[in-house]
C-alpha cells in the first residue's frame, strides 16, 4: 500500500456514512446542503494527505484574521467582511446545527483533528512532517505545556468537586485549555525555516488587514456619524498588532535591505493607525516594552545606530512630551495614553482597583489551591454594579493574573504560569543560537508575544483571548521546534 493511501485511510472509513447522509439529505429535499458531507470528506482526505506545516499555516491565517464575534469587534456597530469567517470559526456549532451537544467551535474541532493526525502519523512512523528527525520541542517547553494542561484539568475537577458551576467553568478555562494543545500542534508543524517565514508573514498580514478594517470603520463610518467608539477592533488586537510591528522592526534591524525597508514602509503606518484608533493604553506600553527588548537583543549595528540617534532623538522627544502632555490633539494620542496609564484617575480604574482587592481577599480564603474553576470571586467590597448588563461578571475579572491566582492558589498558579517564563527562556536561547535572520526574528517575536500577552492578561482579561492564545502558541511552538532543530543539528555535526 502506498504512503498516500495509508495517510488517507481514515477518510475512506467515512466514505459510506457520508454517502448515506448525502442521499438522505437529497431525499429530504435540502438542495445544495446535500453535498456538504461529501465535500467534508474530500476536505478530510486533503488534510490527511497534506504536510502538517501547510494545514497549520492555513488554520492560523484564517483564525487570526477572522473577527471573533465573542469579543464584539467594532463595538457591535458594524460587521466587517471578516465577520462571517469568524462566526464559523469561533461560535459553537450548536448555534448552526441546533444540536445542543455540539458546544464547541469549528476551530476547536479542527485543532482536535490535527492532534489526531499528528498522533496517527507518529503511530505509523510517517516522516512527512519531520523528514530529518529534528523533533518538535525541547523538554522544558514540553514539560511547561504538560504541567499547564495537567493543572487546568486538576483545577476543573477540584472546582467542580467544591460545587463549581460546570458551564461557567468551561468559559473560564477555554483558552487556557487549548494553549498547550495549540503549542504542541504548532511545534510539530513549524519545524522548517520556510514554515517560520510563513508564520511571521501570516501574523503581519493578518494584523495589517485587521487594522485596515478598523481604520475604515473609524474614518468612514464613525467619524461621519459623529460616533466616538471606546475601541475599534477588539482588545485582543493590541497583542497581534504590537507583535506584527515588532516583527517588522526586528527584520529591519537584522538586515536593512530594500525588501525590509519597503515592508516596513507599507506595514507600519497602517498598524500605527490601527493602534491609535483602537484606543488601548496597554498597546503602547507593550510596544515600548517590545522595543526595549529589541534594543537588548538586537544586533550590534542597531545599538550603534541608536547611540548616534539619541543625540537627535532625546531633545525631540522631550519637546514632544512637553508640548503634548496635556494636549488633546490627535497627534499626541500615544502620549495621552501613556499619561493616562500613569495617572489612573478615571472611574474605570477605581472600579478595577476594587475588583483587584476582592480577588486578593478571595485568594486568602484558599491560598494553596484556590477555589478552582466554576467559582466566582467574592465581592468583599462592591463597586458600581454591572449585574443588570452582565450577571456572570464575578466568574471572570479584568485582571486575569490576579483572577487566575484567586482560582488556582499559589500552587496551581505556578504550574499554569510557568509556561510563560519558560517560553521566554526558550526563545532567548533559540535567539542566541540562531545563525539566520529569520530564526532570530522568530525567536524575538516569540519572546515579544509572551510579553504582550502577559501585559494584556494583567490589564484586561488577556487569558480569555483567542487571538492572543493563537499568537503566543504559534510563535512559542515555532521557537521551541527551532531550538530543538538547532540542538539536533549540533549533535549531527
NORJO-V464160 format. One line per field, one symbol per residue. phi: phi as a letter, one per 30 degrees, with the letter a starting at -180 (. if undefined). burial: b if it has 9 or more other ideal C-beta (glycine too) atoms within 8 Angstrom, else e. Layout:
phi->???
burial->???
//
This chain:
phi->.ddddddceedddcddedddddddddddidideddeeddddddddddddddeedddddedddddddddddchdhiicacddddddddddcdddddcciddddcbcdeddddddddddedddddchddecadcidicbdeedddddddddddddddddddddcjdddddddddceddddedddddddddccccdddddddddddddddddddddddddddccdeddiccddacdbdddeddddddddddddddddadddddddedddddedddddddddicddddddddddddddddcddedddddddddeecdddddddedddcecdcdddceedddddddddhcddddddddddddddddddddbddcicidjcddcddbccddcddcbdcdddbcddddddddddcidddddddddddddedddddddddcdcbdeddddddddddddeddddddddahddccdddddddddddddddddddddddddddd
burial->eeeeebbbebbeebbeebbebbbebbeeeeeeebebbbebbeebbebbeeebbebbbebbbbbbbbbbbebebbbebeebebbebbbbbbbebbeeeeeeebeebbbbbbbebbbebbebbeeeebebbbeeebbbbbebbbbbbbbbbbbbebbbbbbbebebeeebbbbbbbbbbbbbbbbbbbbbbbbeeebbbbbbebbbbbbbbbbbbbbbbbbebbbeeeeebebbbbbbbbbbbbbbbbbbbbbbbbeeeeebbebbeebbebbbbbbbbbbbbbbbbbbbbbbebbbebbeeebbeebeeeeeeeeeeeeebbeebbebeeeebeebbbbbbbeeeeeeebbbbebbbbbbbbbbeebeebbbbbbbebeeeeeeeeeeeeeeeeebbbbbbbbbbbbbbbebbbebbbbbbebbbbbbbbbbeebeeebbbbbbbbbbbbbbbbbbbbbbebbbebbbbbbbbbbbbbbbbbbbbbbbbbeeee
//
